[in-house]
Amino acid sequence: MKTVGLSLRSLSSFPRQRCFARNHVCAFSALMSPPSTAVVYDQHGPPDKVTRLVEIPPVEIKQNEVCVKMLAAPINPSDINRIEGVYPVRPQPPAVGGYEGVGQVHAVGSSVNTLSPGDWVIPSPPSFGTWQTYIVKEETVWHKINKHTPMEYAATVTVNPLTAFRMLQDFVQLNSGDAIVQNAATSIVGQCIIQLARHQGVGSINIIRDRAGADQVKENLKKLGADEVFTESQLEKKNVKDLLGSLSEPALGFNCVGGNAATLVLKFLRNGGTMVTYGGMSKKPITVSTSSFIFKFILVCVRCSNEIFFHPLQDLSLRGFWLQKWMSTDRAKECRNMIDHLLDLMCDGKLKYE
Ligand SMILES: NC(=O)c1ccc[n+]([C@@H]2O[C@H](COP(=O)([O-])OP(=O)(O)OC[C@H]3O[C@@H](n4cnc5c(N)ncnc54)[C@H](OP(=O)(O)O)[C@@H]3O)[C@@H](O)[C@H]2O)c1
């Protein structure tokens, strides 16, 4: 990544340009942000080729705006995809990278009354451009959080933990004693699924890639609450259900990988089960056997005039989840309540990353 100063001219289409233009007419007493350093990409492409550090001059903080000093912002796989230009929703370059993070309020505009300097805040819902040292945005963008939250958790709560939380709620009614199955169990989403499921009394069967040190990885996931952890090669057998032990056949599976790893999730699913795809890390398509579609249905027993019938209730379901779509409906308050709940778990050490 190169570090370069940026001339006003080359910033002509940059989103914060409105602020630079305003600088020329600002009253002398206007409240200004400190200069900021941002990770910017001018075009789509490989992140190591198209990103650079840019120095951004101070901007005016308007009445209803808050200037936040960013403390931490993660690099999510989707951030990389946005820079590459392959993520469905993305800012037009030139743009600042990043989508979530945590910061400390540096200064507030004169009409801001919910936030004060020193408060810790996250953009909620998450919003583009968190990879910079100072951000000026409207008060309503920011959600105040507990300052005692470990920084790395505060910076990452709005995407992966929320995804895990929603996927455990939105597809199948899970009861204590049920189980789920997932691949990419080492991912942050996967780790959150393990722990949030455990809090509901739901067991988890976890699939990881083959690797050196697999035993240590299994051990780490079990410390988080995983019931079973298998490498993909351990599941190359006809009847994986033999490996369930005391766990019930899972009604819900999560696929973050595609290809063979998705097939392994399907192998564990009980008849009438649901597999939710939320990621495609292997970039391979999902292949489903014809017999799964035809025969993996659930039968219910119906009694009618002293006769018993078996009625096919539900067959295999393949579903998808995208947090951004879930958030696009008017769910700001619900979203912030869930974030507070997840942050409480994080502060209590009940939701963590290995
Ligand atoms: N749909 C949504 O709303 C939504 C929301 C959040 C995240 N996501 C997606 O969820 C996925 C995980 O995100 P994250 O931030 O939790 O990721 P992460 O912590 O960076 O973990 C990546 C995971 O993918 C696995 N992986 C990487 N490359 C792979 C490959 N070529 N084949 C198989 N597995 C591979 C890794 O396994 P190893 O341990 O073996 O390296 C690891 O388990 C990403 O695709 C992300 O875009 C989707």
The ligand as an SDF file (V2000), in Angstrom:
LIG
                    3D

 48 52  0  0  0  0  0  0  0  0999 V2000
  -24.5970  -13.4820    3.9750 N   0  0  0  0  0  0  0  0  0  0  0  0
  -24.2940  -12.6140    4.9250 C   0  0  0  0  0  0  0  0  0  0  0  0
  -25.0900  -11.7540    5.3140 O   0  0  0  0  0  0  0  0  0  0  0  0
  -22.9330  -12.6820    5.5430 C   0  0  0  0  0  0  0  0  0  0  0  0
  -22.6540  -11.9880    6.7230 C   0  0  0  0  0  0  0  0  0  0  0  0
  -21.3830  -12.1360    7.2910 C   0  0  0  0  0  0  0  0  0  0  0  0
  -20.4240  -12.8970    6.6750 C   0  0  0  0  0  0  0  0  0  0  0  0
  -20.7430  -13.5100    5.4900 N   0  0  0  0  0  0  0  0  0  0  0  0
  -19.7900  -14.3550    4.7950 C   0  0  0  0  0  0  0  0  0  0  0  0
  -19.4150  -15.3800    5.6630 O   0  0  0  0  0  0  0  0  0  0  0  0
  -18.1440  -15.8320    5.3190 C   0  0  0  0  0  0  0  0  0  0  0  0
  -17.3020  -15.9100    6.5640 C   0  0  0  0  0  0  0  0  0  0  0  0
  -17.0620  -14.6190    7.0420 O   0  0  0  0  0  0  0  0  0  0  0  0
  -16.1340  -14.4090    8.3270 P   0  0  0  0  0  0  0  0  0  0  0  0
  -15.8240  -12.9630    8.4640 O   0  0  0  0  0  0  0  0  0  0  0  0
  -16.7310  -15.1360    9.4710 O   0  0  0  0  0  0  0  0  0  0  0  0
  -14.8430  -15.1610    7.7760 O   0  0  0  0  0  0  0  0  0  0  0  0
  -13.4720  -15.4930    8.4370 P   0  0  0  0  0  0  0  0  0  0  0  0
  -13.5470  -15.3730    9.9220 O   0  0  0  0  0  0  0  0  0  0  0  0
  -12.4250  -14.7570    7.6860 O   0  0  0  0  0  0  0  0  0  0  0  0
  -13.3370  -17.0560    8.1050 O   0  0  0  0  0  0  0  0  0  0  0  0
  -13.2690  -17.5410    6.8080 C   0  0  0  0  0  0  0  0  0  0  0  0
  -13.7100  -18.9920    6.8340 C   0  0  0  0  0  0  0  0  0  0  0  0
  -13.7420  -19.4950    5.5150 O   0  0  0  0  0  0  0  0  0  0  0  0
  -12.9230  -20.6620    5.4390 C   0  0  0  0  0  0  0  0  0  0  0  0
  -12.3010  -20.6470    4.1170 N   0  0  0  0  0  0  0  0  0  0  0  0
  -11.5240  -19.7000    3.6040 C   0  0  0  0  0  0  0  0  0  0  0  0
  -11.1950  -20.0200    2.3380 N   0  0  0  0  0  0  0  0  0  0  0  0
  -11.7870  -21.1950    2.0640 C   0  0  0  0  0  0  0  0  0  0  0  0
  -11.8150  -22.0600    0.9420 C   0  0  0  0  0  0  0  0  0  0  0  0
  -11.1610  -21.7500   -0.1850 N   0  0  0  0  0  0  0  0  0  0  0  0
  -12.5080  -23.2000    1.0240 N   0  0  0  0  0  0  0  0  0  0  0  0
  -13.1620  -23.5210    2.1540 C   0  0  0  0  0  0  0  0  0  0  0  0
  -13.1850  -22.7370    3.2540 N   0  0  0  0  0  0  0  0  0  0  0  0
  -12.4970  -21.5920    3.2110 C   0  0  0  0  0  0  0  0  0  0  0  0
  -11.9080  -20.5110    6.5590 C   0  0  0  0  0  0  0  0  0  0  0  0
  -11.4750  -21.7960    6.8990 O   0  0  0  0  0  0  0  0  0  0  0  0
   -9.9920  -22.0900    7.4260 P   0  0  0  0  0  0  0  0  0  0  0  0
  -10.0400  -21.9600    8.9130 O   0  0  0  0  0  0  0  0  0  0  0  0
   -9.7890  -23.4980    6.9920 O   0  0  0  0  0  0  0  0  0  0  0  0
   -9.0580  -21.1360    6.7610 O   0  0  0  0  0  0  0  0  0  0  0  0
  -12.7830  -19.8890    7.6370 C   0  0  0  0  0  0  0  0  0  0  0  0
  -13.5920  -20.8510    8.2700 O   0  0  0  0  0  0  0  0  0  0  0  0
  -17.6230  -14.8960    4.2390 C   0  0  0  0  0  0  0  0  0  0  0  0
  -17.8790  -15.4870    2.9820 O   0  0  0  0  0  0  0  0  0  0  0  0
  -18.4960  -13.6870    4.4140 C   0  0  0  0  0  0  0  0  0  0  0  0
  -18.6070  -12.9190    3.2390 O   0  0  0  0  0  0  0  0  0  0  0  0
  -21.9610  -13.4300    4.9310 C   0  0  0  0  0  0  0  0  0  0  0  0
  1  2  1  0
  2  3  2  0
  2  4  1  0
  4  5  1  0
  4 48  2  0
  5  6  2  0
  6  7  1  0
  7  8  2  0
  8  9  1  0
  8 48  1  0
  9 10  1  0
  9 46  1  0
 10 11  1  0
 11 12  1  0
 11 44  1  0
 12 13  1  0
 13 14  1  0
 14 15  2  0
 14 16  1  0
 14 17  1  0
 17 18  1  0
 18 19  2  0
 18 20  1  0
 18 21  1  0
 21 22  1  0
 22 23  1  0
 23 24  1  0
 23 42  1  0
 24 25  1  0
 25 26  1  0
 25 36  1  0
 26 27  1  0
 26 35  1  0
 27 28  2  0
 28 29  1  0
 29 30  1  0
 29 35  2  0
 30 31  1  0
 30 32  2  0
 32 33  1  0
 33 34  2  0
 34 35  1  0
 36 37  1  0
 36 42  1  0
 37 38  1  0
 38 39  2  0
 38 40  1  0
 38 41  1  0
 42 43  1  0
 44 45  1  0
 44 46  1  0
 46 47  1  0
M  CHG  2   8   1  16  -1
M  END
$$$$
